[in-house]
Amino acid sequence: MENTSGHGETIVIPEEIDRWNWGAVFLNVFWGIGNKTYIAFFSLVPIINIFVLIALGFNGNKWAWRNKKWESIEHFKTVQKKWTYAGYIVGLIYIYVMLSGLYRIFYQ
């Protein structure tokens, strides 16, 4: 398949990258800057941020493919896998902090 990355809204997204993106969800603003997907900044706006996070999860890979030029599909998948692993780490830290706070509220 031809590399169509970075060519905007009119391109066809390769099927193998049309997946949920945890990196875009948990590292939203940083991921948005790194992938030239600036809609991620709306995750800083209260109330609408939950909808933005869901949209980033569903559409993050598509938007990153359309907004940034990638060497290949494999390169794209490798980079997004790193974002995903970093997102998992941040997500686990977030859950730990939330549970620690709840523990302190209810048991101390």
C-alpha positions in Angstrom: 0.0 0.0 0.0 1.2 3.5 -0.8 2.2 5.7 2.1 -0.5 8.4 2.3 0.4 9.7 5.8 0.4 13.4 6.3 -1.9 14.2 3.4 -4.9 15.4 5.3 -8.6 14.4 5.5 -9.1 13.0 2.1 -6.8 10.0 2.4 -7.7 6.4 3.1 -6.6 5.1 6.4 -4.8 1.7 6.3 -7.0 -0.9 8.0 -4.2 -2.2 10.2 -3.8 1.1 12.1 -7.5 1.7 12.6 -7.4 0.7 16.3 -8.1 2.2 19.8 -5.1 4.3 21.1 -4.5 4.3 24.9 -1.5 6.6 24.4 -3.8 9.2 23.0 -6.2 8.8 25.9 -3.8 8.9 28.8 -1.2 11.2 27.4 -3.6 13.3 25.5 -1.9 16.7 25.2 1.6 15.3 24.9 0.5 12.8 22.4 -1.3 15.5 20.4 1.8 17.6 20.2 4.0 14.7 19.2 1.5 13.5 16.5 0.4 17.0 15.3 -3.1 16.3 16.4 -3.9 19.5 18.2 -7.6 18.7 18.9 -6.1 16.9 21.9 -5.8 20.3 23.6 -9.6 20.2 24.1 -9.0 17.5 26.7 -8.0 20.4 29.0 -11.5 21.9 28.9 -13.8 20.7 31.7 -16.9 18.8 30.9 -16.1 18.2 27.2 -12.8 16.6 28.0 -14.5 13.1 28.6 -15.9 13.3 25.0 -12.5 14.4 23.6 -10.7 11.5 25.4 -13.2 9.0 23.9 -12.7 10.6 20.5 -8.9 10.4 20.9 -9.2 6.7 21.8 -11.3 5.9 18.7 -9.8 8.3 16.2 -6.3 9.0 17.5 -4.5 6.7 15.1 -6.5 8.0 12.1 -5.8 11.7 13.0 -2.1 11.0 13.6 -1.8 9.2 10.3 -3.5 12.1 8.5 -1.7 14.9 10.3 1.9 13.7 10.3 4.2 12.2 7.7 5.4 8.7 8.7 8.1 6.6 7.1 5.8 3.5 6.8 2.9 1.7 8.4 5.4 -0.3 10.4 7.1 2.9 11.6 3.7 4.3 12.6 2.8 1.2 14.5 6.2 1.1 16.3 5.8 4.7 17.5 2.2 4.3 18.5 3.1 1.2 20.5 5.6 3.2 22.5 2.9 5.8 23.2 0.5 3.0 24.2 3.0 1.6 26.7 3.7 5.0 28.2 -0.1 5.5 28.3 -0.5 2.2 30.3 2.1 3.4 32.8 0.4 6.8 33.2 -3.0 5.1 33.5 -1.7 2.7 36.2 -0.2 5.6 38.1 -3.5 7.5 37.8 -5.5 4.5 39.1 -3.0 4.0 42.0 -3.3 7.7 43.0 -7.1 7.6 42.9 -7.3 4.4 44.9 -4.8 5.8 47.5 -6.9 8.9 47.8 -10.1 6.9 48.3 -8.3 4.7 50.9 -7.2 7.7 52.9 -10.7 9.3 52.8 -12.5 6.1 54.0 -10.0 4.5 56.3 -8.1 7.2 58.0 
